[in-house]
């Protein structure tokens, strides 16, 4: 089948079911994070990844791990720094890199929102699934994610001037069109990151 051929009904149904489920999950997660931690979804991702990495990552490493625009990521990091949740400074191993460090206040914020975050994930994602379902879903989504990430990292892509200068993530609807239809914005949140954040915040 050529890459430009229309998706057959089963593929199309799977695509839209996935996008809708992820959108519903992300919406619930964002509501919980705003209510309990005054954090956006991407801000929680940054803090959780830093906590999971024992406190420090470069901006490049964060950009490669978080699906977000470079300018948007820098803006969000600035907001977190202003709130005292992270600090930014030169990397001792590479003066061209910016090292991001989560503060004790940032770790406490992650610890505060994490129980509710896990509750939302369990209620919406895992409750309707059996252990066998979870194993199968994890295997499938790991293969899909690894396939998507087999492309060069985002930090390696050349910078391009864009007409749209709005800060924020590019949605799947902007990134691609499927048979002339678009899907709701969604970003897959790795549940393992939440577990790692719990360990880092402990």
GIVENDA-V150049 format. One record per residue. N is the residue number from 0. SS is DSSP state (2 for helix, 1 for strand, 0 for the rest). PHI is phi in whole degrees, -180 to 180 (999 if undefined). PSI is psi in radians with two decimals (999 if undefined). Layout:
n=N ss=SS phi=PHI psi=PSI
n=N ss=SS phi=PHI psi=PSI
This chain:
n=0 ss=0 phi=999 psi=2.29
n=1 ss=0 phi=-72 psi=2.67
n=2 ss=0 phi=-61 psi=-0.45
n=3 ss=0 phi=-91 psi=-0.08
n=4 ss=0 phi=-66 psi=2.58
n=5 ss=0 phi=-65 psi=2.59
n=6 ss=0 phi=-69 psi=2.48
n=7 ss=0 phi=-79 psi=2.85
n=8 ss=2 phi=-52 psi=-0.71
n=9 ss=2 phi=-65 psi=-0.74
n=10 ss=2 phi=-63 psi=-0.78
n=11 ss=2 phi=-64 psi=-0.75
n=12 ss=2 phi=-63 psi=-0.72
n=13 ss=2 phi=-64 psi=-0.75
n=14 ss=2 phi=-59 psi=-0.88
n=15 ss=2 phi=-71 psi=-0.59
n=16 ss=2 phi=-63 psi=-0.75
n=17 ss=2 phi=-64 psi=-0.84
n=18 ss=2 phi=-64 psi=-0.69
n=19 ss=2 phi=-68 psi=-0.76
n=20 ss=2 phi=-63 psi=-0.77
n=21 ss=2 phi=-66 psi=-0.69
n=22 ss=2 phi=-63 psi=-0.76
n=23 ss=2 phi=-64 psi=-0.74
n=24 ss=2 phi=-65 psi=-0.81
n=25 ss=2 phi=-64 psi=-0.67
n=26 ss=2 phi=-61 psi=-0.79
n=27 ss=2 phi=-65 psi=-0.70
n=28 ss=2 phi=-63 psi=-0.79
n=29 ss=2 phi=-64 psi=-0.69
n=30 ss=2 phi=-61 psi=-0.77
n=31 ss=2 phi=-65 psi=-0.74
n=32 ss=2 phi=-66 psi=-0.69
n=33 ss=2 phi=-65 psi=-0.77
n=34 ss=2 phi=-70 psi=-0.69
n=35 ss=2 phi=-101 psi=-0.31
n=36 ss=2 phi=-137 psi=0.00
n=37 ss=0 phi=52 psi=0.76
n=38 ss=0 phi=-122 psi=2.53
n=39 ss=0 phi=-81 psi=2.92
n=40 ss=2 phi=-60 psi=-0.80
n=41 ss=2 phi=-69 psi=-0.58
n=42 ss=2 phi=-64 psi=-0.72
n=43 ss=2 phi=-64 psi=-0.72
n=44 ss=2 phi=-57 psi=-0.79
n=45 ss=2 phi=-63 psi=-0.83
n=46 ss=2 phi=-64 psi=-0.75
n=47 ss=2 phi=-65 psi=-0.70
n=48 ss=2 phi=-67 psi=-0.67
n=49 ss=2 phi=-66 psi=-0.75
n=50 ss=2 phi=-63 psi=-0.72
n=51 ss=2 phi=-68 psi=-0.49
n=52 ss=0 phi=-92 psi=0.34
n=53 ss=0 phi=64 psi=0.51
n=54 ss=0 phi=109 psi=-0.41
n=55 ss=1 phi=-138 psi=2.40
n=56 ss=1 phi=-150 psi=2.72
n=57 ss=1 phi=-81 psi=2.83
n=58 ss=2 phi=-60 psi=-0.61
n=59 ss=2 phi=-64 psi=-0.76
n=60 ss=2 phi=-65 psi=-0.67
n=61 ss=2 phi=-66 psi=-0.71
n=62 ss=2 phi=-64 psi=-0.63
n=63 ss=2 phi=-73 psi=-0.40
n=64 ss=2 phi=-98 psi=-0.33
n=65 ss=0 phi=-113 psi=2.28
n=66 ss=0 phi=-82 psi=1.64
n=67 ss=0 phi=-162 psi=2.71
n=68 ss=0 phi=-69 psi=2.68
n=69 ss=2 phi=-60 psi=-0.84
n=70 ss=2 phi=-65 psi=-0.69
n=71 ss=2 phi=-66 psi=-0.68
n=72 ss=2 phi=-64 psi=-0.76
n=73 ss=2 phi=-62 psi=-0.72
n=74 ss=2 phi=-63 psi=-0.80
n=75 ss=2 phi=-65 psi=-0.69
n=76 ss=2 phi=-63 psi=-0.66
n=77 ss=2 phi=-63 psi=-0.69
n=78 ss=2 phi=-66 psi=-0.72
n=79 ss=2 phi=-65 psi=-0.68
n=80 ss=2 phi=-66 psi=-0.74
n=81 ss=2 phi=-63 psi=-0.57
n=82 ss=0 phi=-82 psi=-0.05
n=83 ss=0 phi=80 psi=0.30
n=84 ss=0 phi=-91 psi=-0.38
n=85 ss=1 phi=-142 psi=2.90
n=86 ss=1 phi=-127 psi=2.69
n=87 ss=1 phi=-128 psi=2.47
n=88 ss=1 phi=-165 psi=3.05
n=89 ss=1 phi=-66 psi=2.52
n=90 ss=1 phi=-81 psi=2.24
n=91 ss=0 phi=-64 psi=-0.45
n=92 ss=0 phi=-89 psi=-0.30
n=93 ss=1 phi=-155 psi=1.81
n=94 ss=1 phi=-64 psi=-0.31
n=95 ss=1 phi=-80 psi=-0.29
n=96 ss=1 phi=-95 psi=2.68
n=97 ss=1 phi=-106 psi=2.16
n=98 ss=1 phi=-95 psi=2.24
n=99 ss=1 phi=-108 psi=2.27
n=100 ss=1 phi=-126 psi=2.27
n=101 ss=1 phi=-79 psi=2.41
n=102 ss=0 phi=-90 psi=3.00
n=103 ss=2 phi=-61 psi=-0.63
n=104 ss=2 phi=-64 psi=-0.68
n=105 ss=2 phi=-65 psi=-0.73
n=106 ss=2 phi=-63 psi=-0.69
n=107 ss=2 phi=-65 psi=-0.63
n=108 ss=2 phi=-66 psi=-0.73
n=109 ss=2 phi=-62 psi=-0.80
n=110 ss=2 phi=-62 psi=-0.56
n=111 ss=2 phi=-72 psi=-0.70
n=112 ss=2 phi=-90 psi=-0.29
n=113 ss=2 phi=-63 psi=-0.74
n=114 ss=2 phi=-58 psi=-0.78
n=115 ss=2 phi=-67 psi=-0.62
n=116 ss=2 phi=-62 psi=-0.80
n=117 ss=2 phi=-65 psi=-0.67
n=118 ss=2 phi=-63 psi=-0.74
n=119 ss=2 phi=-64 psi=-0.79
n=120 ss=2 phi=-62 psi=-0.73
n=121 ss=2 phi=-68 psi=-0.77
n=122 ss=2 phi=-65 psi=-0.81
n=123 ss=2 phi=-88 psi=-0.61
n=124 ss=2 phi=-101 psi=-0.82
n=125 ss=2 phi=-95 psi=-0.47
n=126 ss=0 phi=-58 psi=-0.70
n=127 ss=0 phi=-81 psi=0.03
n=128 ss=0 phi=-111 psi=2.51
n=129 ss=0 phi=-81 psi=2.97
n=130 ss=2 phi=-59 psi=-0.67
n=131 ss=2 phi=-66 psi=-0.69
n=132 ss=2 phi=-61 psi=-0.77
n=133 ss=2 phi=-62 psi=-0.74
n=134 ss=2 phi=-62 psi=-0.80
n=135 ss=2 phi=-66 psi=-0.76
n=136 ss=2 phi=-64 psi=-0.74
n=137 ss=2 phi=-62 psi=-0.72
n=138 ss=2 phi=-65 psi=-0.79
n=139 ss=2 phi=-64 psi=-0.84
n=140 ss=2 phi=-71 psi=-0.50
n=141 ss=2 phi=-66 psi=-0.74
n=142 ss=2 phi=-64 psi=-0.72
n=143 ss=2 phi=-65 psi=-0.80
n=144 ss=2 phi=-62 psi=-0.78
n=145 ss=2 phi=-64 psi=-0.63
n=146 ss=2 phi=-64 psi=-0.78
n=147 ss=2 phi=-64 psi=-0.66
n=148 ss=0 phi=-86 psi=0.07
n=149 ss=0 phi=-73 psi=-0.24
n=150 ss=0 phi=-73 psi=2.82
n=151 ss=0 phi=-56 psi=2.57
n=152 ss=0 phi=-60 psi=2.70
n=153 ss=2 phi=-58 psi=-0.59
n=154 ss=2 phi=-68 psi=-0.35
n=155 ss=2 phi=-87 psi=-0.21
n=156 ss=0 phi=-75 psi=2.46
n=157 ss=0 phi=-67 psi=2.55
n=158 ss=0 phi=-73 psi=2.39
n=159 ss=0 phi=-126 psi=2.53
n=160 ss=0 phi=-76 psi=2.32
n=161 ss=0 phi=-121 psi=2.51
n=162 ss=0 phi=-69 psi=-0.65
n=163 ss=0 phi=-87 psi=1.93
n=164 ss=0 phi=-101 psi=0.15
n=165 ss=0 phi=-64 psi=2.42
n=166 ss=0 phi=-78 psi=2.30
n=167 ss=0 phi=146 psi=2.93
n=168 ss=0 phi=-74 psi=2.59
n=169 ss=0 phi=-79 psi=2.24
n=170 ss=0 phi=-81 psi=2.79
n=171 ss=2 phi=-59 psi=-0.54
n=172 ss=2 phi=-65 psi=-0.58
n=173 ss=2 phi=-80 psi=-0.51
n=174 ss=2 phi=-78 psi=-0.54
n=175 ss=0 phi=-158 psi=2.77
n=176 ss=0 phi=-125 psi=2.43
n=177 ss=1 phi=-119 psi=2.02
n=178 ss=0 phi=48 psi=0.69
n=179 ss=0 phi=79 psi=0.12
n=180 ss=1 phi=-119 psi=2.69
n=181 ss=0 phi=-119 psi=2.83
n=182 ss=0 phi=-116 psi=2.89
n=183 ss=0 phi=-71 psi=2.63
n=184 ss=0 phi=-61 psi=2.46
n=185 ss=0 phi=-160 psi=2.59
n=186 ss=0 phi=-136 psi=2.21
n=187 ss=0 phi=-73 psi=2.20
n=188 ss=0 phi=-99 psi=2.10
n=189 ss=0 phi=-72 psi=2.07
n=190 ss=2 phi=-63 psi=-0.52
n=191 ss=2 phi=-63 psi=-0.50
n=192 ss=2 phi=-64 psi=-0.67
n=193 ss=2 phi=-64 psi=-0.72
n=194 ss=2 phi=-65 psi=-0.71
n=195 ss=2 phi=-64 psi=-0.65
n=196 ss=2 phi=-65 psi=-0.62
n=197 ss=2 phi=-62 psi=-0.72
n=198 ss=2 phi=-67 psi=-0.72
n=199 ss=2 phi=-70 psi=-0.55
n=200 ss=2 phi=-85 psi=-0.24
n=201 ss=0 phi=-66 psi=999
